[in-house]
C-alpha cells in the first residue's frame, strides 16, 4: 500500500519554492473575481517595499487604483494600454469638434514591445538589475482577453514573462476570474505560480498554487 504524503515534507517543499521565487524572480498570475480590494492588497504586497533601489513598471489597461496609487517618483515607468475601440472613440471627436489626443499604447504587439523596451532600459540604466529589484504590475488582463484572441494574449504574455525572468524580476498579472476557469488553465503554464485572492472574514486572503510543487497552500492572510 502506498504511503500518504508527509504534510511536513510538503510544507518544506512549498516554503523552499516560495523562497526561490523571491530570490530568483518570478511571474505570478493573480486570480479571483470576488474582491477588488483583495487584488489591490496583493498588488501592494507584490510590488515590494521601499527598501533599496526598487524599480517598477506598471502596465495599465483599466486605469485601476492599483496603478494610480503606486506610481511614484522616477523609479516607476507607467505604460497605458488604449484599446482600439476606446482610442478610435477618443480621437474621432464629433462632426463639429476637434479630435482628442490619446496618450496610451494601442495594439497588443506594440504593448508587448513597449513593455520589453521598458524592462531593458531599466536594466541598462542601473547597470544590471539585482534579483527581485525590478517589479512589474499588469493591472488587468481582462480588456486584452476581451479584445484579442486568447492565443495572441498568450504570445504577448510569453514575451513579457520571459523578459521579466531574464531580468530576475518579479511580475504579477491580475485576471479577475475564478481559479478553475478555462482561461486560467490555458495561461497557467506561463507562470511560476497562480495566486488566488479573496475577501475573508478578517481581511484579504491568498492561496498559492505553485507550478513546480504539487501541494497548494491553505488560505492565508495577505
N, C-alpha and C positions, 0 to 999 in steps of 0.2 A: 504494500500500500504506500502510495506517495505521501511524503510528509507535508504538512501545511507550511506555507512560508512563515518565516520568523518575522513578526512585526518589527522587532528591534533592528533586524538587518535591513528591512525596507526603509525604516526611518533614517538609518545611517546612510543608505544609498541616496535617499531623497535629499538629505541635508548636504551631502557631498556634491550632488549635482547642482543644487542651488548655489553653493559657494563657487563652483566652477563657472557658472553663468555670470556671476558678479565679477569674477576675476578676469575672465577671458572675453567678456562681451556676449551679447545675446540679442535675439529678436523675439518679442512676446506678442501674441495675439490676445487682446483683451476683449472678452465677450460678456454677454449678459444684457438682456433687453429690458430689465425692470427698473433700473435706477441710474439716472444721470449723475446723481450725487456720488454713487459708488465709482462710476467711471472717472469723475473729476478727482476723487481722492486717490484712486490708483494712478492717475496721471501725475499727480503731485509727488507721489512716492517714487515712481519710476524715473522721474526727471532728476532725482538726486538732490542732495543738499548743496549748500553754497560753499562747502569746504574745498579749497583748491581752485584750480583754474578750469572750472567746468565750462564746456562748450555745448550749445544746444541748437538744433534745427527743428523748427515747428512747421508742419505741413497742415494747413487749414483748408478743409473742404466745406465746413459748415459754420465758420466764424464762431466757434464754441467758446464757452467760458474757460474751458481747459487751456486754450491757447491764449486768449486775451488776458488772462490773469497772470500768465507766467512768462510772457515775452518781456525781457528786461535787459537793458544795457547793450553794450557792444558785443557781448558774448553769445548772443542769440541771433539766429537768422530765421526770418519768417517768410514762408512761401505760401501764397494763397492760390488755391485752385478755383477757377471760374468755369462752371460747366458751359458747354457750347450754347445751351438754351438760355441760361442766365446772361451770358455775355452778349448774345445777339439781342436780347431784350434791352439790355443796358445801353448798347451802342446805337440801336436803331433810332431812339428818340421818338418824336411824333412828327406828323406832317409839317407842323408849324414850329417845331422846336429843334434845338441842336442835338447832335449826337453826344452821348455821355461817355467819358473815358472809363476804362476799367484798369485795375492795377494788378490783376491776377494772371496766372498761367492758364492757358486753355489747351485742352488736349492731353491725353494720357501719356503719350510718348514725350511731349515737351515737359510735362510734370516730372517724369522719371529722370530725364536728362538734367533738369534744374536741381533736383534733389541730389543726384550723384555729384554734380559740379559743386554744390554747397559743401558736401562732406569732404571732397578732395581739397577744396580751397581752405577749409578749416584746418585740415591736416597739414597743409603746406604752411599756413600762417603761423602755426605754433611749433613748426619744426618737427612734426611727428607726434601724433596723439598718444597719450598713455592709455593703458587698458581702462575701460569704463569712464574715461574722461569725457567722451562725446556721448550725448544723449539725443535721440530723435523721437518726436511725437507726431503721429498722424491722427488727427482728432476724430475722424470718422471715415470708414471705407464705404459707408452706405451710399453716398452720392456716386462714387466711382462704379459700384456694382449696379446701380440703377441705370447708369448712362452708357456702360460699356459691357461687352461680352465678358463672361467670367474668365475665359482663357486670356483675354487681354489684361485684365486686372492681375491675374496670376503672373504673367510675364513682367508687368510693372513691379510687383512686389518681389519677384525673384531678383531683379536688378538692384532694387533698393536694399533688400535684406543682405545680399552679397556684399554691397558696398559698406554697410554698417559693420558687418562681420569682419571685413578686411581692415577696418579702422579700429578693431577691438572695441567698438562702441556698443551701446545698449539702446535698441529701438523698441518702441511699443506702438501698437496699431489698434485703434479702437474699432470694434464691429459690434454694434448693439443688437445682437441676435442671440438666441439660445445656443448653448454649447452643443446640443445634439442636432443642430440644423445641418442640412446638406452642404451649405456654403462653407461652414466651418470645417467639415470633413474634407472638402476639396482643398482648402487653403492651408490646413494644419501642417502638411509636410514641409512648408517653407519656414516654419518657426521652431524655435528651441522649446517653447512651452506655450500652452494655451492657459490663460488665467481667467477664470470665471469671477465676476464680481456681482454683488447683490447688496441690497439694504437688509441688515439684520436687526434684531431687537435692540442691540446695544451699539449700533453703528454699522458702517460698511464692512463687508466681509469679502474674502477672496478664497478661491480654491484652485490649486495648481495641478495641471496635467503636463508632466514633463515627457518629452519625446523619447528620451533615452532611458527612462525609468518606468517600469510597469506600474508601480504604486502611485496613486494620486494622494494629494494632501487632503486633510479634513478642511472644513470651512474654518478659516482663521480671521482674526481681526485685521483690517488693513492698517 
